[in-house]
């Protein structure tokens, strides 16, 4: 059930709120309840990495009153669509990350900004609040409704985090040392007091060259990495190659970029990620 | 007798002059653009008493900063609802990091948090002070909810400060100069709004 569903109201005539990524569908749906319509800009099965805009996207952009965007590197294609649809000057944008403290991608010497703020409960709550603020400014009649829903949803997300925190506090993390294929999990790991020792992709969505891979394998061995998190929705033989070369255990995380758009998608995917994380940590416990 | 017209080759001087003119025009336009183009947006340089959340903090300090930055919104909204600042037990009850004692709290130094008001009750300012962490190299922290007037809904001068000494005492006066003299450094958050400015050159 959506947060704030008790405030049920007729959605006819409500805002049409566009979103670019799966987590933003969940965030906005929980903030607006049934007082606005949430419209994904792209098809749910499209890969948002290096996405090529389609004619249907422009039609959807034409129909929106406002759009919620990541804006810091994960949905650059949305700006092309907005421009192509002729909405550059008349589509209000809510930049969800305005009030999120950004982190660099782990292990990147050039301190590249990590755009995956939406794979984290703490950052999600901040973005939900920013979305509620932005929508309230555009739709003042429902501002209080949006804010109350945001707070209720935020409280539910924080309880989710607290539940896993309790679970993790019972696990010995002293031997846990991880790497990830995709540089998407710094925010999530940080909020659970963990860190990522290495990221295999040299850049967002880019496979390493043979030389880069050889160097990464050396780094993994040197840092005693024992767990590698691959991607749930990407098929890649890289993880197998690295496992063979280093003996790491391989698990999969989702960075919530596939599957149906639903209000509960973010929570479901984060729960799956955190279950995986708990399993991975447990696997590294040294039995005396 | 043939009617053919003989066309003698033109002197290359004109073509050379045209090519030279075009070349000079291209160079002039390029130089003019380079001299007059708008400055590329870049974050303001940090002052001596400031550090960047993005590049100057240890992993634990960065984690505490991120949690404090997120807590600002929650604390502000608490104030908005109840017109009073939440104390530490209330923040813990809301399972709000970095105050809530969980694995994050433990991994990031098990800091002891206190809430207080400066001696001069600086126009409604309140602070949350974290010290006594157990991670080597960790600092002390200060979240300052500053300068709120009676009847105002939000505080708009919220700042985060860090001190190299893990046991730095809480400050009695929270004005900027006093904090700097006491060895505190303001943490300048690199937020999505800053990145947006860098990427697109526009404020959001």
Interface residues (C-beta under 8 A of the other chain):
Chain A: X71 X72 X73 X93 X95 X96 X97 X98 X99 X100 X101 X102 X103 X104 X111 X113 X117 X122 X123 X125 X126 X129 X147 X151 X154 X155 X158 X159 X161 X162 X165 X166 X168 X169 X173 X187 X190 X191 X192 X193 X194 X195
Chain B: X53 X54 X55 X59 X62 X63 X65 X66 X67 X69 X70 X73 X74 X77 X94 X95 X96 X97 X100 X102 X103 X104 X105 X106 X107 X108 X189 X190 X191 X192 X193 X194 X195 X196 X199 X200 X204
